[in-house]
Amino acid sequence: MEEEDQEVLKSINETPAQKAAKRRKLNKEAQEVKDLKKHLEFILLVKRRYPLSKFTLEQLVNVTRLQVEKESEMSLELLRFTRQQ
């Protein structure tokens, strides 16, 4: 009970600048989680719909050229990954 009371008092005593900084940090973390979920969802969809062996996947990547319609962090990661192979 005392711990909750201390948290409430700490929250009340925060300055508006501290509250804004805390809000920005939470928003940034939420965005990172959202981006990570999108990335993981993409990978899971690919594994679920296209269960390819490593050899088959390498053959497909070597034969095809990737085109990026919209630049995003994920598309850049995919391009980097395919160039490393």
N, C-alpha and C positions, 0 to 999 in steps of 0.2 A: 504494500500500500504506500509506504513512504517513497519507494522508487518512482511510482506513478506520480506522486505529488511533486517530487523533484523535477521530473520531466516536464510537468505542466508549468512549474515556476520558471524553468529554464526557457521554455518556449515563450512565455509571456515577456521575459526580460530580453529577448533577442531584439536587436535593432532591425529596422526595415532593410538595411543593407545586408545584414546577415541572413534575413529571411529570403531576400531576393537571390543571394548567392546559393543558399540551400535549394531553392526552387530550380535555379539553373542547373545545379548539379544533378538533381533528381530527374529533370527533363532530359539531360544528356544521357544519363544512365538508362532511362526508359527508351530513348531512341536507339541506343546501342543494343538493348535487348530485342527491340523490334527488328532491327537490321539482322541480328543473329538468327532470330526465328525465321525470317525470310530466307536466309542463306541455308539454314538447316532444312527448311521445307523444300527448297529447290533440290537439294541433294537427295532427300528421301523420295521425292517424286521420281527422280531419275532412276534410282535404284529399284523402286517398286515397278515402274513401267518397263524399264529396259535392263533386265538382269544380264549384263554382258560380262564376259570374261575380260581379264586385263588385256590379253592379246587382241581380242576383237575390238575393244575400245581404242587401243593404240593404232590399229589399222584404220579405223574410222577417222581418228584425229589426223593421221598422216595423209589421208586421201582428201579430206575436206578442208576448205578454207572457211574460217569463221568470219562472219560479218556482224558488226555491232551496230544495231539500229539506234540505241540510246546508251550513252556512256554512263556507266555506273561502276561502283566499286566491285561489284560481283563480276561484271563483264570483263573488267580489267584483270581481275584475278584469274578468270578462266583463260584469257589470252596468255597471261604470264605462265600459267600451268602448262598450256599446250606447247608453248615455245621451249619450256624446260625439258619436255619429253624427247 
